[in-house]
Amino acid sequence: MTTEYIIKNGFVFDPVQGIKGDKADVAVKDGKIVKSTEVSSKAKVIDAAGKTVMAGAVEIHAHIAGPKVNEGRNYRPEDKLFTYTPKKKGSRMAGGFSIPTTFKTGYEYAKMGYTTCMEAAMPPLFARHVHEEIKDTPIIDEGAYPVFGNNWFVMEYLKNGEIENAAAYVAWLLNSTKGYAVKVVNPGGTEAWGWGLNCLTVNDPVPYFDITPAEIMTGLMKTNEYLGLPHSMHVHQNSLGNPGNYTVTLDSLKLAEGIKAKNTFGRETVLHSTHIQFHSYGGDNWGNFESKSKEVMDYVNRQKNITVDTGCVTLDETTTMTADGPFEHHLTELNHLKWANVDVELETAAGIVPYVYSPDIKVCEIQWAIGLEIALMTKDPMRTFITTDHPNAGPFIRYPRIFSWLMSAEARRDRIESFKHSAKMVEATHLAGMDREISLYELAQMTRAGPAKSLGLASVYGGLAPGMDADVAVYNFNPEKSYKPAEIEKAFSAAAFVMKTGTPVVIDGEIVSNGNKRTIWVNAKVNENPQVMRDIKEKFLKYYSVTQGNYDVTKHFLSGNPRVIEVDATT
Amino acid sequence: METVTVTMKTQPVLFLEADNISPDAFAGKTAADIASLHAYEGREQTTLGKYFDVSGDAGATAADTRIVVKGDVSRVKYIGMKMSAGEVVIEKDADMYVGAWMQGGKLIAKGSVDAFAGIGMKGGELLIEGNAGNYLGAAYRGDWRGMQGGLIRVKGNAGSDIAYFMNGGTIIVEGDVDVHVATHAEGGRVIIKGNAKSKVGGQMVEGEIVVFGGIDVMMPGFKFVKDEELEIDGTTAKFSLFHGDLGERHPKRKGQIVYGKLYQKI
């Protein structure tokens, strides 16, 4: 079996090494990138002349595995209608649009050159289900973020300022659920909703627990840095999707001021603010709704210890799903479409509602513009990443279309002109006046090196430096020639060649192998903490409807190929 | 208009999925081309020619194409699916999904059809001279966009769950219907010349149901408003108007709350 490859003469874009489109060779041996001189003459040659070469892309935030994704599949048979493709030589039967099957999820990411993806919200109680789906998703390396922002243990410890205990609990839960990072969704608000309330500012107290969202976020950032986890705290702020919410966003982001990153993974940030498009809204109702991307991005550009992802609206029919239970109820009251909801005891909740982002609705047009503005206003593409919060703002398969809007002012102009309310949209946003076009190098920062660094995985993912994983994507795109926006979309939709850990998985846009996927999780060691262990035991006895023996993600549920990130927080 | 005749010669062992029997798929093709169009029997992809004799070439466009389906097609699904123009005549009983997602043209089923006829229909005319099965003019499973336009007329009876999630268009059933009529409807009109059973207009937001005969059990969420004289499909008579489903949300238009309307002939 060939283990040596040399990808020759492509235009290489690699922010890790600072290569900006130079013609270069990428050599691969035993699943790793090596110096070109280190492969033998037997290395298989992949001709990339006239093509763009980048590292495999890294998805920092998508809902692609677990109970809410699957409930979306269950309750939306119409999302699957006419989408199924039969099995082919290298791939199994696959279908679905906004909530594709696990197989289609792996295949479609791989075809676009994505090789690592993070499931953005894992309910700890259902971690087993999340991992079963991750196991069934081919090719891509995956991790999952357990949600902590409405967790009873966390709220109790942080209320009393017990960072060390919160850290011991987080470490236990990451190990128990095989999780990757600390995710926070509508801090306190989802628990408040169990009482018929919500937390719509960072200072609204959570009923019974008497703690505020600001205290939860600050406490979890400190806990995260106490442990020195690879990723920063990853937050979906309060008041998502409401006109005027940008002030809540700024209040949340400001909590990072004065907190320092402490880890051994090269991560310099302490807060990742996700799908910030949904949090950059002005106005006080849907009539005077407007973009506040400038106010938000001015702050993000100044405050160097935070990262963001866009949450770009793709103008499709999609399925919204989030652990922000009260938001989904609010949404179903707005669009009257079917609503699924669940409370996850002691931990979180989730809701699902289908949504149609129509180019004939002013609010959707403005949302579309805000997502692109976030990306175009960044002064540091290493801290601003492209997402659709799949499937919330649109399905991930639309990334190539978003790239074409970001890389071409002409593509944006064409889209704006064909909107039904283009004049009103232009008035409420900044986009029409922006002529910036994202370069391929910046694209590689925003989809590869940047997210990998924020995740603390910059030593293995997101770059083409010797020693890194051999995740490589080659696109039929010649940066030296002039091109039409549609050609960007086409080239990035179906890569000419994709390699995952040294195995070719896509050739000419077709899946040729199910690869060697891995599950990435964090094993954090802390000092023995009998109090926290007793608290966990007591909560299982008193409140949980399952025993601890039926809670932990044991080996059977994990993919056979784990990548464990070791963290030592013992003192 | 050119006529293509497809005549069943070999019965499928399993059910045959033949969504290619439509003027849109046939347009511009010769009889031989048409015989080589694909169909599915179970999970195997096969061709129409394996089951049907095809005679006559199609017109240049769907609008210029008329299809006559002869023989026993009681095990054939999806005839006329997504057709946008032209004409289809099915001479005997057909299976499920006749005229599903139809957008235009005319489809005449001279016999009876099974469930899901005209689901998600957007336009055109579907005439069923026999009986229709369940989910006539309904929405696809899970979808909130049921029948949106066009006309369905059934000379015989229809099954249960007709006009489920109906948003527009008209369904006329000249005979009786089974339970659940226009559940979740947000528009459109259903006319039942015979009798209805129960669950008529459950969770209905907007739209109209007209029943000429009896209703076994009226939904408790419907409230009598007034008697009105109306002309419905050629018959002038007095009807009692009920508003409902009062348990469901209702939009406001020009200061007035809009209800689903249920008329019953007095």
Boltz contact constraints between the chains, C-beta under 6 A:
constraints:
  - contact:
      token1: [A, 76]
      token2: [B, 142]
      max_distance: 6.0
  - contact:
      token1: [A, 77]
      token2: [B, 141]
      max_distance: 6.0
  - contact:
      token1: [A, 77]
      token2: [B, 142]
      max_distance: 6.0
  - contact:
      token1: [A, 78]
      token2: [B, 140]
      max_distance: 6.0
  - contact:
      token1: [A, 78]
      token2: [B, 142]
      max_distance: 6.0
  - contact:
      token1: [A, 78]
      token2: [B, 143]
      max_distance: 6.0
  - contact:
      token1: [A, 81]
      token2: [B, 140]
      max_distance: 6.0
  - contact:
      token1: [A, 337]
      token2: [B, 144]
      max_distance: 6.0
